[in-house]
Amino acid sequence: MKITTKKETFTNPLYLESGRILEPYELVYETYGELNDEKNNAILVTHALSGSHHAAGRYEGDRKPGWWDGLIGDGKAIDTTRYFVICVNVIGSCYGSTGPMSQMYPSEERYRLKFPVITVKDMVKAQRILLSRLGIDRLHAIVGGSMGGMQALRFAVEFPNFAKHTIAMAATHATRPWAIAFNKVVQEAIIKDPKFKKGNYDPEDFKEEGFTGLAVGRMAGHISYLSPESMDRKFGRTYVETDGLFELFGKFQVERYLEYNGYGFSKWFDPLSYLYITKAINIFDISRGYDTLDEALKRIKTDLHLISFRRDLLFMPEEMKEVKIVMDAQGQSGHVSYYEVDSDYGHDAFLVELDKFSDYVADVLR
């Protein structure tokens, strides 16, 4: 599988939903496979909160492949021998696209808290501009999960004829209070950490020991990505063998798991990017800009395929099902399908239990 990583710089202003602009701005993206002469075999893959443009394959020296490697590749569900696959790092992130730690042109000062609030709609708009620069005027499909699913839905509403198929999984049409509450815990943990310094921290300070505020917040967030059943299977009540049961800071395996993931994550993900992206997730509402959800969904012309996971506790199945119900009621049943995966893993099933839906994705694309 051919992997190419590039960065594009745009000097024309990006007009944001907030009324502010980004000028100039950059987008980092990765491609897999080859674009055909007709330029009609392109698939856009959209990433989740902590994801990046590196969706598949391995870089030299990598211990782990891209975050959806099990789904994207030669002969896989998103088959790179047939399709030209593109994954773009969203604005606001910390993997090379313009974000809060980018230089605030023309000065050498970083944006930090002067960075504008960005939305999922802004992320999608920037990607659409990039695709246009690449000469791609129509996509075979858009595929994304979680925040990536939000982007897929927003593409379907804002650019109705742009993709033949749209697959949105483990997402919602509007973020509910349950998910916003988890994000609030993370946000408070970050901004109340003395090392945050009102956004004026040095990123190098966290590379060795991590950033406690983000680590603790990420632990809380990680709980929402799993389910009670998956935690029972994964950890049970097993105690860390080297810790005494009556030691105050002795740990169950689930506690050690949360610590390991939380502090590991905080060594490489930027705290400000986390704040800005969770803000974008919190204010996501596909009906914003339209009078009703019905009016927004009425714009959809793509074949929309909704995938939810039975025990997803972050974005619950009924949230995706509501999109299907509304579209059916207004005569759009020919443009929408709904598939609920029988999984008790939790929200992260879209990243882990690929065998339960990869055939479905492959069938849609064919």
QUIVENJO-V990169 format. One record per residue. N is the residue number from 1. RES is the residue in one letter. PHI is phi in whole degrees, 0 to 359 (999 if undefined). OMEGA is omega in whole degrees, 0 to 359 (* if undefined). Layout:
N/RES/PHI/OMEGA + N/RES/PHI/OMEGA
//
This chain:
1/M/999/179 + 2/K/280/179 + 3/I/245/178 + 4/T/229/178 + 5/T/244/183 + 6/K/221/174 + 7/K/232/177 + 8/E/245/177 + 9/T/251/181 + 10/F/242/180 + 11/T/265/173 + 12/N/289/183 + 13/P/294/172 + 14/L/263/181 + 15/Y/279/186 + 16/L/269/181 + 17/E/298/181 + 18/S/286/185 + 19/G/100/178 + 20/R/272/180 + 21/I/228/167 + 22/L/248/182 + 23/E/201/349 + 24/P/283/175 + 25/Y/211/183 + 26/E/233/176 + 27/L/230/173 + 28/V/262/180 + 29/Y/215/180 + 30/E/231/179 + 31/T/234/180 + 32/Y/225/181 + 33/G/83/186 + 34/E/235/174 + 35/L/281/181 + 36/N/284/184 + 37/D/297/180 + 38/E/281/182 + 39/K/56/180 + 40/N/240/180 + 41/N/245/183 + 42/A/274/175 + 43/I/236/176 + 44/L/265/175 + 45/V/255/183 + 46/T/250/190 + 47/H/261/181 + 48/A/273/187 + 49/L/313/186 + 50/S/264/180 + 51/G/283/180 + 52/S/211/176 + 53/H/290/183 + 54/H/274/186 + 55/A/270/186 + 56/A/207/179 + 57/G/75/180 + 58/R/234/168 + 59/Y/277/179 + 60/E/300/180 + 61/G/88/180 + 62/D/290/172 + 63/R/276/182 + 64/K/238/176 + 65/P/278/177 + 66/G/301/192 + 67/W/293/177 + 68/W/236/184 + 69/D/299/180 + 70/G/290/183 + 71/L/254/187 + 72/I/245/177 + 73/G/157/180 + 74/D/298/178 + 75/G/79/180 + 76/K/270/184 + 77/A/304/172 + 78/I/262/195 + 79/D/278/184 + 80/T/280/169 + 81/T/276/181 + 82/R/248/188 + 83/Y/243/172 + 84/F/260/188 + 85/V/257/181 + 86/I/236/172 + 87/C/230/186 + 88/V/249/173 + 89/N/288/186 + 90/V/290/171 + 91/I/298/183 + 92/G/97/182 + 93/S/278/185 + 94/C/236/181 + 95/Y/246/174 + 96/G/119/174 + 97/S/287/183 + 98/T/298/182 + 99/G/213/185 + 100/P/296/178 + 101/M/262/176 + 102/S/281/178 + 103/Q/290/180 + 104/M/268/184 + 105/Y/305/6 + 106/P/269/179 + 107/S/279/176 + 108/E/264/180 + 109/E/288/176 + 110/R/281/177 + 111/Y/300/188 + 112/R/49/183 + 113/L/283/174 + 114/K/276/177 + 115/F/295/181 + 116/P/288/172 + 117/V/296/180 + 118/I/249/181 + 119/T/237/176 + 120/V/299/177 + 121/K/298/177 + 122/D/295/178 + 123/M/302/182 + 124/V/294/180 + 125/K/300/180 + 126/A/296/180 + 127/Q/293/178 + 128/R/297/178 + 129/I/294/178 + 130/L/299/181 + 131/L/299/177 + 132/S/298/178 + 133/R/298/180 + 134/L/280/178 + 135/G/80/180 + 136/I/258/183 + 137/D/259/176 + 138/R/209/180 + 139/L/257/171 + 140/H/291/181 + 141/A/198/168 + 142/I/238/183 + 143/V/226/178 + 144/G/200/178 + 145/G/235/181 + 146/S/61/177 + 147/M/298/174 + 148/G/295/175 + 149/G/292/175 + 150/M/298/178 + 151/Q/297/179 + 152/A/299/178 + 153/L/296/181 + 154/R/294/174 + 155/F/302/184 + 156/A/298/182 + 157/V/277/187 + 158/E/279/181 + 159/F/231/193 + 160/P/302/184 + 161/N/253/188 + 162/F/280/182 + 163/A/236/176 + 164/K/292/179 + 165/H/234/173 + 166/T/230/179 + 167/I/245/179 + 168/A/245/183 + 169/M/231/177 + 170/A/50/183 + 171/A/230/181 + 172/T/207/175 + 173/H/273/176 + 174/A/200/184 + 175/T/294/184 + 176/R/269/182 + 177/P/304/181 + 178/W/301/181 + 179/A/289/179 + 180/I/298/180 + 181/A/297/177 + 182/F/298/179 + 183/N/295/179 + 184/K/296/178 + 185/V/300/179 + 186/V/296/183 + 187/Q/300/180 + 188/E/295/180 + 189/A/298/181 + 190/I/290/189 + 191/I/287/179 + 192/K/270/176 + 193/D/287/181 + 194/P/305/181 + 195/K/290/180 + 196/F/292/174 + 197/K/53/180 + 198/K/55/178 + 199/G/86/184 + 200/N/260/180 + 201/Y/280/172 + 202/D/261/182 + 203/P/304/180 + 204/E/294/183 + 205/D/294/189 + 206/F/256/189 + 207/K/291/181 + 208/E/269/187 + 209/E/253/182 + 210/G/82/182 + 211/F/245/189 + 212/T/305/182 + 213/G/300/179 + 214/L/291/180 + 215/A/298/181 + 216/V/294/178 + 217/G/297/180 + 218/R/296/176 + 219/M/300/179 + 220/A/297/179 + 221/G/298/183 + 222/H/296/177 + 223/I/300/182 + 224/S/286/180 + 225/Y/275/181 + 226/L/252/176 + 227/S/217/178 + 228/P/305/182 + 229/E/294/181 + 230/S/291/176 + 231/M/292/177 + 232/D/301/181 + 233/R/293/187 + 234/K/285/188 + 235/F/238/188 + 236/G/56/176 + 237/R/251/182 + 238/T/293/181 + 239/Y/258/176 + 240/V/298/189 + 241/E/299/183 + 242/T/275/180 + 243/D/258/176 + 244/G/280/181 + 245/L/299/183 + 246/F/258/169 + 247/E/275/185 + 248/L/304/183 + 249/F/255/170 + 250/G/293/190 + 251/K/232/162 + 252/F/284/181 + 253/Q/301/180 + 254/V/294/178 + 255/E/291/179 + 256/R/295/178 + 257/Y/300/181 + 258/L/295/178 + 259/E/297/182 + 260/Y/300/182 + 261/N/289/181 + 262/G/295/182 + 263/Y/287/176 + 264/G/297/180 + 265/F/300/186 + 266/S/287/177 + 267/K/277/184 + 268/W/233/178 + 269/F/254/185 + 270/D/284/181 + 271/P/300/180 + 272/L/293/176 + 273/S/299/179 + 274/Y/298/179 + 275/L/297/183 + 276/Y/291/182 + 277/I/286/177 + 278/T/294/174 + 279/K/297/179 + 280/A/298/178 + 281/I/294/182 + 282/N/299/185 + 283/I/269/180 + 284/F/296/176 + 285/D/204/186 + 286/I/298/181 + 287/S/271/180 + 288/R/295/185 + 289/G/98/179 + 290/Y/231/183 + 291/D/291/183 + 292/T/214/173 + 293/L/298/179 + 294/D/303/182 + 295/E/295/179 + 296/A/297/183 + 297/L/290/180 + 298/K/296/181 + 299/R/286/189 + 300/I/292/177 + 301/K/242/178 + 302/T/294/170 + 303/D/280/186 + 304/L/266/181 + 305/H/244/183 + 306/L/258/178 + 307/I/236/175 + 308/S/237/184 + 309/F/234/193 + 310/R/309/183 + 311/R/250/172 + 312/D/288/183 + 313/L/266/179 + 314/L/269/174 + 315/F/240/192 + 316/M/285/184 + 317/P/308/183 + 318/E/297/179 + 319/E/290/176 + 320/M/284/182 + 321/K/298/181 + 322/E/298/177 + 323/V/298/179 + 324/K/298/181 + 325/I/298/181 + 326/V/296/182 + 327/M/294/176 + 328/D/298/184 + 329/A/294/181 + 330/Q/251/170 + 331/G/78/181 + 332/Q/251/184 + 333/S/300/178 + 334/G/287/182 + 335/H/252/185 + 336/V/219/173 + 337/S/226/181 + 338/Y/227/180 + 339/Y/226/178 + 340/E/256/181 + 341/V/282/179 + 342/D/282/184 + 343/S/220/173 + 344/D/246/181 + 345/Y/287/184 + 346/G/115/185 + 347/H/302/184 + 348/D/288/178 + 349/A/301/181 + 350/F/292/176 + 351/L/259/191 + 352/V/249/187 + 353/E/265/186 + 354/L/297/181 + 355/D/297/183 + 356/K/276/180 + 357/F/220/183 + 358/S/296/178 + 359/D/295/178 + 360/Y/298/179 + 361/V/298/180 + 362/A/299/180 + 363/D/295/179 + 364/V/300/183 + 365/L/292/178 + 366/R/282/*
//
